[in-house]
């Protein structure tokens, strides 16, 4: 386990959060995956507010590719969630795992699983631009509150549409999380980074790039941090587990629901 460029010391800003971002081997089953997370949590600072990472990749791929039905995926997710809940309670830290799939009626959405230190969990946000024909699109962008800050999650193709990130900004987001799981993200890793730099500069918001790798298939998407000026602070593409810590500060930007509505209508017309 590499602990790469972690934030040193406690934040003196009460309107901020220290978030650990983990890069893992996603080819593992849920039991081995939990062991990897335990290793990560042993490396992070005591003042970390939450841990952010991707889930194992195989269950997602099997459902999206039609190898298994949603019931099989749901059972797999339930098992994983139960183990994650026990881990969150044991380590007393919120866990943010994304993307996961949730079904509403006949539609399946890509969303984020948030588990509290008490082991309770909820699902927040949905992909705005459908990444494929299996996943449905959302009608709005929903922020996820982590202690003092609000995070906005962009799933796969959301990153490629500038207006989606603008909706994040005018909804009051303090940081953007670009979720790009390997296997599901059909994009060159360099392009992923460049798109994130553009979104950071356009919106004056930091972008946390959530990627990972599969050692069994030699595929990866990068894990990175870009500050609000567009500077790449951290960037990892190695096939090794690692974790870094980022301080996310409260931006206190003005919420403009009128602009959010306009961008939402524009995206729906174009897609």
N, C-alpha and C positions, 0 to 999 in steps of 0.2 A: 504493500500500500504506500503510494506516494502522497505526502501532504505538501502540495505545491503552493508557494506564495500565499499562505494564509494571512488574514488580517491579524495584526498583532495588537493585543490589549483591548480593553473595553472601550466602547464608544462613549464619548462624553455628550453626545447629542441624544436627548431623551425622545426626540421625534424621529428615531431611526431604528432599524433592526439589523442584526447581524445574521445573515442567512448562509448556511453551508450548502454548497452545490457539489454533488457527487457525480463522478463519471465511473460507470460500472460495466462489467461484462454482462450483457443482457441475454446471452445464450443460455444462462443457467435456469434451472427449475426454481420454484418458489422457495424451497427449503435452503438451497445453496445461496440464492439471492438474499434471503434474510441474514444469513451468516455474513455475507459481504457488507450488508448495511450495518451490522453490529460492529464490524471492523472499522468502518468509516466513522461511526459515532464515537468510537474510542479515540479517534484522532482529533475531533473538533473541539473548539474552545467551549468552556463552560457557559459562556454568555451568549452562545448561538441561540437565536429565536426559533429557528426551524431548519429542517433539512429538506432539500429539493432535489429530486432525481427522477429518472425514467423507470418504468416497470419492466419486467422481463418481456422479451419481444415475441416469443413463439406463439403465445396464446392470441395476441393481437393479429399476427400474421395469419394464423390458421383460420380465424373467423373471417377476416377480410378477403382471403383467397378462396373461401368456400370449402376449406378442408374440414371444418367443424362448425356446428350450428351455434346460435347465440346461447342456448341453454348450457352447452359445454363451456363456452367462454364465461358465462355468468358464474357457474360453479367454480371455475378456476379463479376468478376474481374474488369470489367470496372466501375461498381458502386463503388467498394471498392477503386479503383485507383483515381477516381474523389474526393472522400472524403479525401483520404490521401493527395492529391495534395493541397486541401484547408487547411488541417492541417499543411502541410509543409510551406505553404505561411504565415499562421497565426503565427506560432512559429518560422519561419525563420531558419529552421534546415533541413538538408537532412534526408530522411527516407530510410532505406534499409530493404526491406521486402522480405523474402525468405523462402521456395521456392514458386514460382508461375509457371503456365504452359503456354507455348506459342506453337502455331501450325505453322509449316512451311511445306507447301504442305500437304502431308498425314501423316506427323510425328508430334508427340507432344513431346516437350522437357521440362525438369525441369530447371528453370532459376531464376535469381534474379532481382527484381524490385527496381530501384534506382530513388528516387524522389528528385529533387533539391529544395532549398529554394524558388525558383520562381514558383514551382509547375510543372515544366517540368519533364518528366520521360523517362527512357530508361530501356532496359533489357540487363543484362550482364551475360555471362557465361552459361554453360549447364552442366548437369550431365554427367560424363564420363562413369561410369558404370551404365547401366539401372537398376533402382530399382525394376522393374517388367516388364511384357510383354506389358504394355500400353505405357510406356515411352521409347522413343528412346535414344540411346547413342550419345554423341558428338564425334567429331574427334579430338578435342583439348581442353585444359584448358585455359580459358580466365580470366585474372585478372580484378578486378574492382578497379579503383582508387578512393580513398576517400581523398580529399585534398592532403596531402603530402605522403600518403602511399598506397601501393597496397595490396588488399586482394584477397585471393584465396578461393573459395567456394567448399567444398566437400559435395556432396549431398548423404546422406544415405549410400549406399553401397560403394561409393567412399572411405570412411574412412577405409574400410576393406581391401583395396588393397594398400600396401605400395608404389608401384610405382606411384600412382596418386599423393600422397603427394610429392614425389620426383620431379614430374613434376612442382608442385607449386614452390618448392624451386628454381629449375634451370630456371624457367620462371621469377624469380625476385620478388617473393612474400615476403611481410614483415610480414604477419601473415596468418594463415589458419583459416577459419571459417567452423566448422563441423556442418552441417545442419541436424538435426535429429528430424523431427516433430513426435509427438505421433500419433498413429494409422497407419502411413505409415512406421514407423521404427520397424521392427520385430526383435528386439534385446534387450537383457537384459540391463537395464540402467547401470549396473556396467561394463558390457563389453564395452559399448559406452565410458565410462570414460577411461578404460584401453587402448583401442585402440587409443584414443586421446593422452594419455601419451606417448605411443610408437611413434606416428607420430611426436610429439613435440621433443622427444629426438633424433630420427633418422635424423631430418632435422634442429635441432637447431632453431626452429621457435615457437613462441607462438601459441597456439590453443584456439580459442574461441568456446566453445560448445553452439550451439543455440538450446535450447529445450523449452518445454512448457508443458501444461497439459490440460486435459479436465475434469472439475469438474463433468460433467454429466455422465462420464463413468469411472472415477477413473483410468485413464491411464496417464502416464507422461514419458517424457525423460528429463534428467538433463540439467541444464544450468550451465556453468562453464568456468573457465579460467585456463589454464595451461601455465606456462612460458616456455621459450626455454630450460630450464634445466629439464623439466618434473615435476616440482613441481606444485601441485594443489593449486592455489591461492584463487580461489572462487569455491564453489560447492553448488548448490541449487536443491533440488528435492521436495520441499514442494508444496502443492496445494494452494499456495498463490501468488498473483502478487508481483513481486520484480524487482529491477533494480540495476545494478552495473556499474561502469565506469572503463574502461581500457585504459591505455596509450599505443598506438601502435607506436613503433619507426621505423624509416627508417633503414633497414638492410644494404642496398647498396651491396647486394650480387651480384656476377658476373652472368650474364645471359649466360647460355650454351644451345643454341638451338640445338646443335648436340646431347647433352645428352637427351634433351626433346624429340627429334625425336626418339631416340633409345628406351626410355621408352614407348613412345606412340605405337611404332610398337610391342614391347613386350606384352603390355596389349591387343592389338587387337588380337594377336596370341593366347593368353591364354583364351580370353573371346569370 
